[in-house]
Amino acid sequence: MANNIEVKDLLEAGVHFGHLTRKWNPNMAPYIYMERNGIHVINLYKTVAKLEESNEALKKIAASGRKILFVATKKQAKDIVAEKAGKVNMPFITERWPGGMLTNFVTIRKAVKKMATIDRMKKDGTFNTLSKKERLQVDRLRQKLDKNLGSISDMTRLPAALFIVDTMREHIAVKEAQKLNIPIFAMVDTNSDPRPIDFIIPSNDDASKSIEAIMASVTGAIAEGLTERKSEKQADKEGNEEAKPKEAKAPKAPKADTVATEDAAANAKSEE
């Protein structure tokens, strides 16, 4: 895989720093290497193994043409996630998790469609027929919707998977995904419970450098999957064009004089 990441890279990014030992979740014990100065240190060899496993699964999802929804509303993660997810054309939530985002997806889609309706009003001139107060209200609504849901405007159906930074903070997203059996990929720190997560990446989910390192690796795998999908589509298209049968030529009609000659010969034979 082109986006391989080594222990050295993770170490430099501070991915190994966990939380204070008194704040730990005992279920994270298998991923903790040691304790130093009252802080748990994450076993980066296990992080690399889990990251590679996650990347392989994400690559397959991307290659199948389905969407992966990224969720990160904490200050140090939101800009990084928005940038990285945007580059691979994946939806993301970085402002506030709207309650019922997954379990009540139909209502969320209606809110997204409101944005399109407002845009249409502005194009066809209907917006200008409103009073100044109404225009102001519509503009505020459009800005609010765009801030919270603009990044998922292209997501017309439920995502195939969720990628979460800080599962404790995004616990509502975790519960909704669990309810709908949507696979969860997540950066899980030493203070979090890894049990509800399908693909755990034990890592420091507080430092921006750590988040950037993991996100770069993950989105790199997704980009590979998208490239594979594009190549397969191109190959199929070329194969279909080559397989098209050539139009069969219609048999030529025999010339009139040839038909007459054949008829005369047949008559002469019958007279004999």
N, C-alpha and C positions, 0 to 999 in steps of 0.2 A: 504494500500500500504506500502510495507516494507521500501521504501525510503522517508517516511514522513519527512518533515522539519518543524521546529517550528520557531516562530517569534524570539525567544531568539537566535537561531543559526544564523539567518540572521543578527540580531543586532550585534552579536560578529564579524561577517565577514564584517561589514560596508556596507551592502547592501543598507541601508537607506540613505546614503549620496548622494544628488543630486548635481547639478551644481549651480553656482552663480545665484541669482534671476534674474539678468539682462540678463542672457543667456537662460532663460527658454523658453519652447514652450507652449503657452497657452492651447494647446490640451492635455497636460499632467496634467492639473489642477485636474481632478478627482482622480489622484493617488498621489497627494501631500498632506502630513499631515499638515505641518506647515513650517514656515521660521525661521531659527535661524542663527544669525550672518551673514546675507546676503547670506545664502545658503538654498536651498530648502531641506526639509526632506521628503523622500518617505514614504507613508503609508504602513508599512510592512504587515499589515493584508490583504491588497488588493494584495500585492505581493505573499503572501502564497496562497491565493485563486486562483490567476492567474497561479501560478506555478503548483498547483495541477491539474488545468484544462489542462494545456499544457502537463504535464506528462502523463495524461490519454490518450490524443490524440496521443502522441509519442509512448506510449506503444502499442496502437492498430496498428499503422503503422509498428512498429518493429515485432509485432506478425504476421502481414500479409506477412512478408518476403521482404518488400520493403526497400529501402535505404533512409537515412536522411543525407543530405549534410551539414556539419558544416562549417561556414565561419567566420574567425577571423584573420585579418592580422595585428592588432595593437600589438605592442611589448609585452605588459603585458598580452596579452591573447593567443598568438599563441602557446606557449609551453604547456599551460594548456589544450587548446582545442585539440591539436595534441595527447596528452597523453590520455585524457579521451575518445575522439572519437575512437582512435586506440584500446582501450581496449574492446569496444563493436563492433569492426570491421565495423565502419562506415566511409565513405569517408570524407575528410576535405580539405579545402583550407586555408593555413596559410601564404603563401608567398605573392602572388599578385593575385587579381581576374583577370583571363584571359578574356578580352572582348569577349562576345559571348559564354561564358562557357555553358550557357543554350540555348540561342536562336540559336547558331550555333554549336550545340553539335556534329554533324557529323564531323566537322573539328577538334574539340578537340579530338575526338576518333582517328582520323587519326594520330594526333601527339603522342597519347599514344601508338598506334600500332608501331610507329617508334622505340620506346624504345625496344619493343619485337623483332623487326627486327634486331636491333643492337646487342641485346643479342644473337640472333640466329647466327649472323655472327661470334661472338666470339666463340661460341660453335663448329660450323662446320669448323672453320679455315679460313673462307673467310676474316676475319678481318686482319689476318697476311699477306695476299697477297697485302694489300694496302701499299702505301708509308708512310713514317714516318709522313709527313705533314698531309696526309689524316686521318691517325689513330688518330692524335692529334685533328683534327677537329671533327671527329666522337665522340671521348671521351668527348669533350667539349659540343657537342650537347646532348649527353646522360645525362651528369650531369645537364645541364640546364633543360631538360625535366623532369628529376627525381625530381629536386628541386621544379618545379612549378606544375607538374602533377602526380608525383609518388604516391601521397596519394589517387588519384582517378583512379588508373589503373584498379581496379576491378569494377568500376562503368560502366557497359555496356549499361545502359539506363538512361534516365533522372531521377533524384531523386523524391521521393514521397513528400518530404518536405525539407525546408531549415531551419537551425537554425543559427541565426546571432548574433554576439556580436558587438554592436555599429552600428546601422542602418544608421547613418549619414556618417560614414566612408565607409560603404559597400553599398552605395546608388545604385550603378550600379547593384549589385546582387539583390537588392530589386526590381528594375525596370524590370530586366529580368524575375524574378520569377512571378511578377505581369502579365507580358505579356503572360506568359504560364499558368497562373492560378495555379501555384504551391503554396501550403500553406506556409506561412512564420511564423516561431516561432522566437522570438527575445528578448534579454535583451534590454529594452528601458529606457534610462536615461531621466532626466527632460528637457534636451535640444533637444530632438528628437521628431519627429512627429509620433505618434502611429497609425495614420489613415491607412497607407498602410499595417500594420501588422495584420495578422489573429489571432495570439496568442501572446498577449503582456505579458512580465514579467517585470513590472516596477522595475528597479534595477540600482545600481551603476555599469556602464560598464567600469569604468576606473581602479578600484582597483583589483589587482590580487586575493586577498582573497575573494572578492565578486564574481568574475568570477568563481573561483574554487568552491565556495559553490553552486552556481546555476548549474554549469556544473556537479557536483557530483550528485545532485538531478535528473537532466535530464537524464544523462547516466545510473543512477540507474534504472529509469523507463524503459528505452530502454532495459537494460539487463533483466528486468523482462519479457518484451514482447518476447524477444528472447528465454528465458527459457520456456515460455508458448508454443511457436511455436515448440520447440524441443520436449516437452512432448506430444503435440498433434500428432506430426509426429510419435513418438514412439508408442503411443496408437493405431493410425490408422494401423501401420505396424503389431502390435500384433493382432489386430482385423481381419485384412485381412488374416493372417496366420491361425487363428482359423476358419474363415469362409470358407476356402478352402474345397470343398466336397471331401470325400474320393473316391478313384477310384472304380467304380462299378466293381464287379467281374463278369467275363463272365460266363453264365450258363454252367454247365457241360454237355458235350454231353452224351446221353444215351449209355450204354454199348451195344456192338453188340449182345450178347446173349439175352439181355432183349428185343431188337427190334425184334429179330427172334421169341421169345415166343409170343409177342403181335401180330405179323403177323399171326402166326399159329392159335391163338385163334380166330382172326377175320375171317379166312378162314373157320374154323370149324363151326362157328356160321352161316355163309352164306350158308353152305351146308345143315344145318338143315332146 
